[in-house]
Amino acid sequence: MWKGRKTHALRKDLALEPNPSDHPRASTIFPSKSQTDVREKRRSNHFNHVSPGQLTKKYSSCSTIFLDDSTVSQPNLRTTVKCMTLAIYYHIKNRDADRSLDIFDERLHPLTREKIPEEYFEHDPEHKFIYRFVHTLSSAAQLTADGAVVTLVYLERLLTYAEIDICPTNWKRIVLGAILLASKFWDDRAVWNVDDCQILKDVTVEDMNEMERHFLELLQFNINVPFSVYAKYYFDLRSLADDNNLNVLVTPLSKERAQNLEAISRLCDDKYKDVCRAAMRRSFSADNFIAIRRSNAILS
């Protein structure tokens, strides 16, 4: 009896916490999902006396500043997609349960006509498999690097709003839906070239429309991503890359490069303001959503 009351109180307290996909001060979810694995890797390396090998990471000094080509206003696409898919991998591996909805269940709404064995849905996908899937989708959707960050924001917003888990049976359709919304509302790309995307060759426009409608309803039509929330997710993904030793190429910062970065930052700041204003207008009412939902320009 006491255990049931305690669990109910815990869920009530969690429900009162700010949603990380809405509030910049609320901690993102994926870092906590990865910490157990990161600690186990470090402990294993320590006990097994694994040598870190040749030191390849470069550190800045008083005379030289080393930077990669990724900034919060213009992230590196390949690195960002790798980090985003790693976050999805940890979400799946360290999920709390297998709560799902029929619209995202690949067994009920397959992405291919080929017969998929039931054993496929009993095992968690590896990171490299998730990366290949997202890489193919992002190429077809012409997803930008900042759009990849927003994809993760939409994904975590869906999981918390709808109170579901991302698992082997639904991860592909949830990721597809998040990329679809990010490319449409953030990158302003409503047309996909299905002919160039083998993953979507058997998917119908009606199915994509239906999934998009459910996704938006579960998000309560909240597609707005404040820049403060976007920046939080970007830097947390950078930390995830560092914790998992993802190779990021760095080069010395020159005067010309510093000036270019400053100019790009100003331009991208204006872009994000325009995107946020457009997203607010699009999510202002259900009437706007109906106009978007009935568009036939989702896939081509």
N, C-alpha and C positions, 0 to 999 in steps of 0.2 A: 504493500500500500504506500509506504513512504517512498519507495523507489519510483513508483509511478508518478507521485506528486513532484518528486525532485526532477524527473525527466520532463514533465509538463512545464515546470518553472524554468528549466534550462531553455526549452524551446521558446518560451515566451520572452525570455531575456534576449535570445538571439534574434527574435523577430523585431525587437525594438532597436537593434543596432542599425546604424546607417548602412545602406547598401554600397559596397565598394565600387560598383559600376556607375553610381550616381554621385557619391560624395568623395572629394579628394583626400579627406583625412581618414577614411575607412580603409583598412588594409585589404589589398587584393587577395584573392583566394589561392591562386596557384603557387605562390611561394611557400605557403604552409604545407601544401600537398607534396612539395619536393624536398622539404628539409630533412625528413626521415631518411630518404635515399641518399642525400648528400652526406649526412652524418655517417651513415653506414659505409659509404665508399671511403671516406677519410679514415674511419676506424679500421677498416680492412687493410688499407694501404699502410697504416701505421703498424699494425700487428704483423703484417707479412713483409715488412721492411721493403716496400716497393719504392724504388728510386724514382724521383720525378723526372730523371733523365736530363738532357741538355736544357738549360734555362733559355726559353724562347721568348718569354714575355719581357717587353721593354718597359722601363720605368722612366718617367720624366725627371729631369734634374734642373738645377738653377739656370743652365745654359740652353737646354733643349727640352721641348715639350713634344711628347709623342701622342698622336691622336689617330683614330681610325677615321674612315670616311662616313661615319654614321653620326647624325645629330638628331636632337629631338624634333627639329623642324624638317629635316630631310634624312630619315633613317636609311640605312643600307637594306635593300630589299631582301637579298639572300639571307643575310644574318638575321633580320627581323622574322622572316618566315621560319627559319630554323628554331629560333627562340619561341615563337608562338606555337609551333607544333610540339615543342618540348613541354610547354605549359599544358597543352591538351593531353599529351602522353601521361603526365603526372596526375591530371584530373581523372583520367580513366583508371590508371593503375591504383591510385589511392582513394577511390571513391568510397563514400559511406554506405551506399546501397545500390540497387539496380532499378530505382524508380524511373519510369519513362512514360511516354504518351504514344498512342498508336500512330499518330501522324509522322513521328520520327523513327518508327520501328522499321528497319530495313527488311525484316521478314515479311511485313505486311505491304510495304511500299519499296520493292527492290529497285536498285539503280541499274540493274542489268537483267536481260532475259535469261542469262546463263544460270543454271541451277547451282545454288550455293549450299554446300553441306552444312548441316546443323552444328557440326563441331567448330565451324568457323566463328560462330557467335559465342563460343564457350571460352575463348582465349582473348586476352588483352592484346591489341595490336602493338607492334614494336614502333619505336620512334621513327625509324627510317621509312616504315610503311606509311605512317601518318604524313610524313614530310613529302613523300612522292605524291600522295593523293592531293594534298593542299597545293603543292607546287604546280601540278597539272591544272587544278581549278583556278588558281590565281593567274596563271598564264592565259587561260580562256577568258577570264573576267577582266584581264588587264588590271589586276589589283595592285595598287601602289603599296609602298612599305607602311605608310601611315594608315592605309586602309587595312593592312594586316593587323596592326595594333587595335584598331577599332573592331575588327572581327572578334578578337579575344574579349573586348569589352562587352559586345553583344552576347557572346557565348556565356560569359559569367552572369550577365544580367538575366538571361533566359533561365539558367540553372537556379538562381535565387528567387526570381519572380514566380516561376512555375513550380519550384520545389521538386526538381527532378535531378537525376544523375546522368552523366555522360558515360556510356558503357559500350561494350562490343556490339550490341544490337542497334544502337541509335547514333553512334558518334559521327558516321559519315553524313547522315542527313542533317544533323544539328550543325556540323561544320559547314556543309553546303548552304544551309539557310543563313548562317551568320555571314558567310562570304557574299552571298547574294544581296543581303541588305547593305553590307558595307560598301560593295561596289556600286550599288544603286544610289544610296543616300549620302555616302561620304565622298566617293570618287565620282559620283554623278555619271555612271556608265550603266545605262539601262539595257543595252544590247549585248548579248553573249554570242560568240561564234561557236555553236555546238558542233559544227563540222570539224573543227580543229580540236575538240575535246572528246577523247575516246571514252572518258568516264561517264559522260552525259549522253552518249549516242542513243541509249534506249529510254531516256527520260522524256516524258511528255510535258508540254507547256502547261497543261491542266494540273499536273501533279506539282509543278513548281509554283504555280499560282496558289494552289491550295495550301502548300507548305508555307509559302510567304505570308498568306493571310493568317494562318494559325500562329506563326512566329511573331507577327506584329501584334496580334491580340494578346498573346502571352506576355509580350513586353509592355502591354498596356499602351501601345503606340508611342512609347518613349524611345525615340531613336536619337535624341540629342546626346552628344558627348561633349561636355565642357572641356576646354583645353587643359584645365588643371587635372581632370581625371585622365585624359589622354597622356599627359606628361608622367603621371604616376605609373601608369601601366608601362610606358616606354622604359622608364628607369628601372622598374622591377624586372622587366625582361632583360635588361642589360645585366642586372645582378644575377639573374638566372643563368645567363651565358657564362659569367665569371665563375659561378659556383660549379658549373658542369664542365668547365675547361673547354668551352667552344672556342676554336681558333678564330681570332679576329686580327686581321692585318692592320698594323699601325705604322705610321710614317712620321718623320719630324715635321712640326708645324712651321711653315715659312710665312713670311710677311704677306705674300700674295694670297696664299691659302687662307690666312686669317681674315683678310679683307673680303674674300669671296664668301666665307662662312658668315660674316656679319651681314653682307648684302642678302644672302639666301635667307637668313633668319628673319630679316625685315619683311621680305616678300612673302614668306610662308606664314608669318604672323597675320598678315592681311588676309591670306587665303583661308586660314582657319576661322577667322572672324566671319568671313562670307559664308563658309560652309555651315557654321553653327547657326547663323541667321536663317539660311535656307532650310536646314533641318527643322528648326523651330516652326517655320511657316508650314512645312509639309506635315508635321505632326500636330498642328493646331486643332484640327477637328476630324471627326469621322468622315465628313464629306470629302475632305482632301484625300483620305485613305481610300475611299471608294473609287475616286478618280484614278488613283495610282494602281489599285488592284485590278481594274478592268483593262489596263493597258496591255496590249499584245506584244510589247517590245521587251519583254523579260528575256526571251531566248529567240534566236534566229537560226 
